[in-house]
Amino acid sequence: MFQQAFSSELSKTGIKSSLHLLLVEDVPEDIELIVLSLSNANLEFTYDVAQTDVIYQQKLQQQTYSAILADYRLPGFNGLEAFELLKKSGQQIPFILVTGSLGEEAAVEQNRFA
């Protein structure tokens, strides 16, 4: 399911070559799961990891990314705040919110950004 959704979103962007991704995630096992899922989808990619809002903002300033995959729950901030920081940066990068669980209130909140 994740592989199909990700491939579908990227196909809308016209990206066809190797991807340079930013994973906004603090749990090493979840990073490994995302990387494994993307590899199983036969996507060619490199990636950087941002575990905090400070590192995320630094990465956005230092690199250009094909897409951003962000966990909803992170230490000190969340995926929606990461999306807002991306918008403030002025960059137009596909942003995919990834989460293992999302409560009803958070789901309603994230729909405001769709």
Residue pairs with C-beta under 8 A, 6 or more apart in sequence:
2 37
2 98
3 37
3 38
3 40
3 41
5 96
6 37
6 38
6 41
6 43
6 69
6 96
7 41
7 43
9 67
9 94
9 96
10 19
10 66
10 67
10 94
12 94
13 66
13 67
13 94
15 66
15 67
17 44
18 44
18 45
18 46
19 43
19 44
19 45
19 46
19 66
19 67
20 45
20 46
20 47
20 48
20 63
20 64
20 65
20 66
21 38
21 45
21 46
21 47
21 48
21 65
21 66
21 67
21 68
21 69
22 47
22 48
22 49
22 50
22 56
22 59
22 60
22 63
22 65
22 67
22 68
22 69
22 93
23 31
23 34
23 35
23 47
23 48
23 49
23 50
23 68
23 69
23 70
24 49
24 50
24 51
24 56
24 68
24 69
24 70
24 71
24 74
24 79
24 82
25 31
25 34
25 49
25 51
25 69
25 70
25 71
25 74
25 98
26 51
26 52
26 71
26 74
26 75
27 71
30 71
30 100
31 49
34 69
34 98
35 47
38 45
45 66
48 59
48 63
48 65
50 56
50 58
50 59
51 74
51 75
52 74
52 75
52 76
52 77
53 74
53 76
53 77
53 81
53 82
53 85
56 82
56 85
57 85
57 89
59 65
60 85
60 86
60 89
60 91
61 89
64 91
65 93
66 93
66 94
67 93
67 94
67 95
67 96
68 82
68 86
68 93
68 94
68 95
68 96
69 96
69 98
70 79
70 82
70 83
70 95
70 96
70 97
70 98
71 79
71 98
71 99
72 78
72 79
72 80
72 97
72 98
72 99
72 102
72 106
72 110
73 79
73 99
74 82
79 97
79 98
79 99
79 110
80 97
80 109
80 110
80 113
82 95
83 95
83 97
83 113
86 93
86 95
97 110
102 110
